[in-house]
Amino acid sequence: MHFETRFTDRPYRSIGGALLFALSILVASQPHAKLTALVPGQPCSGQTSLQACANTLERWVVPPGTYYVDSPIVITRPIEIVAYGAVFVAHPALKAPLGMIYAGYMSGVTIRGLTLDGNKAARPASGCDGGKGAYGYVNLHLDNVDDVVLDSVTTKNATCGSGAVIKGKRISVSGSHFLANGSTATLQWADGLTLLGCEDCDVTGNVFQDNTDLDLVFGGGRRTVISGNVFRQRVNAFAAIGLDNFNGTQSGDFSDTLISDNAIDCGDLLCDFGLSIGPHAWYGSPNIQGGSITRNVVRGAKIGILAEGAGTQSGPTAIVGNLVSGTPACGTLQAFFCGSQPVCGTVYSPDSVLAIGSDGPGMVADHSNCP
């Protein structure tokens, strides 16, 4: 549960030459992913591996088709990948300790139209150990990468961890789909999109459906907009949207950040929380600060909006003008991972500091350490 808290406890934190040296070893030591359907005359038609295409092209136009990825694709230089109609499927034997596609400590990555399929039905779950091993099942991992555009990208069927893990500045994610990542049946949960940290970013007009941990979880970033996204759950999940600090490993600073106009449909109580604001449902790290949560519509969650460790005296969190429906009557007991707890449309913890005018009425209750 809340698997991504372990994403920040990883060995890949070096920068500069040491990181590039490690990446060169990773690329050189593995057989290159085979191309299965290149069209003669198209860019990269003469290459024998996806990695070679990534290494040699500034603008890589991938012809439509299905490509099985049997070794990780590591991006080390600015690139635009245009791949409408192309699907990269993780081979059952893929060993990718950093993720199927990885870039780190750089800037300038644009991906348009590509579908990434983690192939969870054919990939063993033994490596999803609740820790660093889960990076090997992430479809897309952008680690401290700035100036990113993800446009009309689909990432689906990650075995565990996340459909995409991203940290950086000036990142735009639009028109994309995050679908069916992880499995509740095997308790190998996955987020749709894990934003460890993202300043001056826009996540707008995307679809999140049937991810099994959180559809979208965000560890902090100023001046970011998450707006106009659609969230649908037909399988159990912990939350549609979470604002967090990953147990204090990320900033948890949402100053001048707006979470607005998102539509969340949890079906019949399939989300524990529609919006989970603050870290304390999972752990006791310091409160997040700032953030404006407004005009979101939440239907069918056990708790529509949970503020648990939200806001500080110097940076209160504003929760204003949201619409919650389809939740059980206040005080009704519902099952959570920690056991049965009383619920309400909105639940605010005593330690949350909310801006004047925040939504009500609701229930003041302690729902800490209880995802």
C-alpha positions in Angstrom: 0.0 0.0 0.0 1.2 3.5 -0.9 4.0 1.7 -2.5 5.8 4.8 -3.9 6.9 5.9 -0.5 9.9 3.6 -1.1 10.7 5.2 -4.5 12.9 7.8 -2.9 14.9 5.2 -1.0 17.0 4.1 -3.9 20.6 3.8 -5.0 20.3 5.9 -8.1 20.9 9.3 -6.6 24.4 10.2 -8.0 24.7 12.9 -10.6 27.0 14.0 -13.3 29.8 11.8 -14.6 29.1 9.0 -12.1 25.5 8.6 -13.2 26.4 8.8 -16.9 29.1 6.2 -16.4 26.6 3.9 -14.7 24.1 4.4 -17.5 26.8 3.6 -20.1 27.5 0.3 -18.4 23.7 -0.5 -18.2 23.3 0.2 -21.9 26.4 -1.7 -23.0 25.8 -4.8 -20.8 22.5 -5.8 -22.1 21.2 -7.1 -25.5 19.4 -4.3 -27.3 15.6 -4.4 -27.6 14.6 -5.8 -31.0 12.6 -3.9 -33.5 9.8 -6.0 -34.9 8.0 -3.8 -37.5 10.1 -0.9 -38.9 8.9 0.5 -42.2 11.5 0.9 -44.9 12.5 4.5 -45.5 11.3 5.7 -42.1 13.9 7.3 -39.7 15.8 4.6 -37.9 14.8 1.9 -40.4 18.4 0.8 -40.6 18.9 0.3 -36.9 18.7 -3.0 -35.2 17.7 -1.9 -31.7 15.4 0.7 -30.0 18.4 1.8 -27.9 20.4 2.6 -31.1 17.5 4.8 -32.3 17.4 6.7 -29.0 21.2 7.1 -29.2 21.4 8.5 -32.7 18.3 10.6 -33.4 17.2 14.0 -32.1 13.7 13.4 -33.5 12.7 9.7 -33.6 9.6 8.9 -35.6 8.5 5.4 -34.7 6.4 3.7 -37.3 3.1 2.2 -36.1 3.5 -1.4 -34.8 4.2 -3.5 -31.8 7.7 -3.6 -30.4 8.8 -6.0 -27.7 11.3 -4.5 -25.4 13.7 -7.0 -24.0 16.2 -4.6 -22.5 15.7 -1.1 -21.0 15.8 2.0 -23.2 18.0 4.6 -21.6 17.8 8.2 -22.8 20.9 10.3 -22.2 20.4 13.2 -24.6 17.6 15.6 -25.6 15.1 13.8 -27.9 11.6 14.0 -29.4 9.9 10.6 -29.8 6.9 10.7 -32.1 5.1 7.4 -32.0 1.5 7.5 -32.9 0.3 4.0 -33.3 3.4 2.5 -31.8 3.2 0.2 -28.8 6.3 -0.8 -26.7 5.5 -4.0 -24.8 7.7 -5.2 -22.0 9.1 -8.7 -22.9 8.3 -11.2 -20.2 12.1 -11.6 -19.6 12.8 -7.8 -19.4 15.2 -6.9 -16.7 15.1 -3.1 -16.3 16.3 -1.9 -12.9 15.6 1.7 -13.7 12.4 1.1 -15.7 11.5 0.2 -19.3 12.3 3.7 -20.4 14.7 5.8 -18.2 16.2 9.2 -18.4 18.0 11.0 -15.5 19.6 14.3 -14.6 19.1 16.0 -18.0 16.5 18.2 -19.8 14.6 18.1 -23.0 12.5 14.9 -23.4 9.3 15.0 -25.6 7.2 11.9 -26.2 4.1 12.0 -28.3 1.6 9.3 -29.1 3.6 6.3 -27.6 1.8 3.5 -25.8 3.9 1.7 -23.1 2.5 -1.7 -22.0 4.1 -3.2 -18.9 2.6 -6.6 -19.8 1.8 -7.5 -16.2 -0.1 -10.7 -17.2 3.1 -12.2 -18.6 5.8 -10.7 -16.2 6.5 -12.4 -12.9 5.7 -10.4 -9.8 8.5 -11.8 -7.7 10.6 -8.6 -8.2 7.8 -6.4 -6.8 9.3 -6.5 -3.3 7.8 -3.3 -1.9 11.1 -1.6 -2.3 13.7 -0.7 -4.9 13.0 -3.8 -7.0 9.7 -2.3 -8.2 11.6 0.2 -10.3 12.2 -2.7 -12.7 8.4 -2.8 -13.4 7.9 1.0 -14.0 7.0 1.8 -17.6 8.5 5.3 -17.7 11.0 6.8 -15.2 12.2 10.4 -15.6 14.5 11.1 -12.7 15.3 14.8 -12.3 14.5 15.6 -15.9 13.4 19.1 -16.8 11.5 20.5 -19.8 9.4 17.4 -20.5 6.4 17.1 -22.8 4.2 13.9 -22.6 1.4 14.3 -25.1 -1.1 11.6 -26.0 1.0 9.0 -24.2 -0.5 5.8 -22.8 1.1 3.9 -20.0 -0.7 0.8 -18.8 -0.4 -2.7 -17.2 2.7 -2.0 -15.1 3.1 -5.1 -12.8 3.7 -2.9 -9.8 5.2 0.5 -8.7 3.8 3.0 -11.2 2.9 3.5 -14.8 5.2 6.5 -14.7 7.5 8.0 -12.1 8.5 11.6 -12.8 10.6 14.3 -11.0 11.6 17.6 -12.6 10.7 21.1 -13.5 8.6 22.5 -16.4 6.8 19.3 -17.2 3.7 19.1 -19.3 1.5 16.0 -19.3 -1.6 16.3 -21.5 -4.1 14.1 -23.4 -2.5 11.0 -21.9 -3.9 7.8 -20.4 -2.8 6.0 -17.3 -4.6 2.6 -17.2 -4.8 -0.6 -15.2 -1.4 -0.4 -13.5 -0.8 -2.9 -10.7 -3.1 -5.6 -9.3 -5.2 -5.7 -6.2 -5.6 -9.5 -6.6 -1.9 -10.0 -6.0 -1.4 -7.0 -3.7 1.1 -5.7 -6.2 -0.2 -2.1 -6.3 0.8 0.6 -8.7 0.1 4.3 -9.2 -1.0 5.6 -12.6 1.4 8.6 -12.3 3.8 9.2 -9.5 5.1 12.8 -9.4 7.8 12.8 -6.8 8.3 16.5 -7.3 7.3 18.9 -10.1 7.6 22.7 -10.1 6.0 24.8 -12.8 4.3 21.8 -14.2 0.9 21.2 -15.9 -1.0 17.9 -15.8 -4.2 18.6 -17.7 -6.8 16.8 -19.8 -5.6 13.2 -19.0 -7.5 10.0 -18.1 -6.7 7.8 -15.1 -8.5 4.5 -14.9 -8.3 1.4 -12.7 -4.9 2.0 -11.2 -4.6 0.2 -7.9 -2.6 2.4 -5.5 -3.2 6.1 -6.3 -4.2 7.2 -9.7 -2.0 10.3 -9.3 0.2 11.1 -6.3 2.2 14.3 -6.0 5.1 14.9 -3.5 5.4 18.6 -3.8 5.9 21.4 -6.3 5.2 25.1 -6.5 3.2 26.8 -9.3 1.9 23.5 -10.7 -1.6 23.0 -12.2 -3.4 19.6 -12.1 -6.7 20.4 -13.8 -9.4 19.0 -16.1 -8.4 15.3 -15.6 -10.8 12.4 -15.5 -10.5 9.6 -12.9 -12.5 6.4 -13.1 -12.2 3.4 -10.8 -13.8 0.0 -11.4 -11.3 -1.8 -9.2 -10.3 -1.0 -5.7 -7.7 1.8 -5.1 -6.5 3.8 -2.2 -7.2 7.2 -3.7 -7.7 9.1 -7.0 -5.5 12.1 -6.2 -3.0 12.4 -3.3 -0.9 15.3 -2.1 1.9 14.0 -0.1 5.6 14.4 0.9 6.6 10.7 0.7 7.3 10.4 4.4 9.3 13.6 4.4 11.6 12.7 1.5 10.0 15.3 -0.8 9.2 18.9 -0.3 5.4 18.7 0.3 5.4 22.4 -0.7 2.3 23.1 -2.8 2.6 26.9 -2.7 0.7 28.5 -5.6 -0.3 25.1 -6.8 -3.9 24.5 -8.1 -5.8 21.2 -8.1 -9.0 22.1 -9.8 -11.9 20.9 -12.1 -11.0 17.2 -11.9 -13.8 14.6 -12.2 -13.4 11.6 -9.9 -15.8 8.6 -10.2 -15.1 5.9 -7.7 -18.0 3.7 -8.7 -19.4 1.9 -5.7 -17.0 2.9 -2.9 -14.0 1.6 -4.8 -11.7 4.4 -3.6 -10.8 4.8 0.0 -10.4 8.5 -0.6 -11.3 10.6 -3.6 -8.8 13.3 -2.7 -6.2 12.5 0.0 -4.6 15.8 1.1 -1.6 15.4 3.4 0.6 12.4 4.4 -0.8 11.3 7.7 -3.1 8.6 6.4 0.1 6.7 5.7 2.8 8.0 8.0 3.5 10.8 10.5 5.8 13.0 8.5 5.3 16.8 8.7 2.2 18.4 7.2 2.3 19.5 3.6 1.9 23.2 3.0 -0.1 25.4 0.7 -2.2 24.3 -2.2 -5.6 25.2 -3.5 -8.1 22.3 -4.1 -11.2 23.7 -5.8 -14.1 22.8 -8.1 -13.3 19.1 -8.1 -16.2 16.7 -8.4 -15.9 13.4 -6.4 -18.5 10.6 -6.5 -18.7 7.3 -4.8 -15.6 7.3 -2.5 -15.7 6.0 1.1 -14.3 9.5 2.1 -14.7 12.1 -0.6 -12.0 14.4 0.7 -9.6 13.5 3.5 -7.4 16.3 4.9 -5.0 14.5 7.1 -1.8 16.5 7.8 -2.8 19.2 5.3 -1.6 22.8 5.7 0.6 24.7 8.2 0.2 28.1 9.9 2.4 29.8 7.4 1.0 27.8 4.5 -2.6 26.7 5.0 -4.3 24.5 2.5 -7.5 25.8 0.8 -10.2 23.2 0.1 -13.0 25.3 -1.4 -16.0 24.8 -3.7 -15.7 21.0 -4.3 -18.7 18.8 -4.8 -18.8 15.4 -3.1 -21.6 12.8 -3.5 -22.3 9.2 -3.2 -20.4 8.7 0.1 -22.0 6.9 3.1 -23.7 8.9 5.8 -21.3 10.6 8.3 -20.3 8.2 11.0 -21.0 5.0 9.0 -18.3 2.4 9.4 -16.4 1.3 6.3 -13.5 -1.1 5.8 -10.0 0.2 5.3 -6.6 -1.6 5.2 -6.2 -0.8 8.9 -9.8 -2.0 9.8 -13.2 -0.4 10.1 -13.3 3.4 10.5 -16.1 6.0 10.5 -16.5 8.0 7.2 -18.0 11.1 5.9 -18.0 13.1 2.6 -15.3 15.3 4.0 -13.0 14.4 6.9 -10.6 16.9 8.4 -7.9 15.9 11.0 -7.4 18.1 14.0 -3.8 18.7 13.0 -4.7 20.1 9.5 -4.5 23.9 9.0 -7.1 24.9 6.4 -7.7 28.3 4.9 -10.8 30.1 6.0 -13.8 29.2 3.8 -12.8 25.6 3.3 -15.5 23.2 2.4 -18.0 22.0 5.0 -19.8 20.6 6.7 -17.8 17.5 7.4 -16.4 15.4 10.2 -13.4 16.3 12.3 -11.6 13.0 13.0 -8.2 11.4 13.2 -7.7 9.0 10.3 -4.0 8.7 10.6 -2.0 5.6 9.7 -5.1 4.1 8.1 -5.1 3.9 4.3 
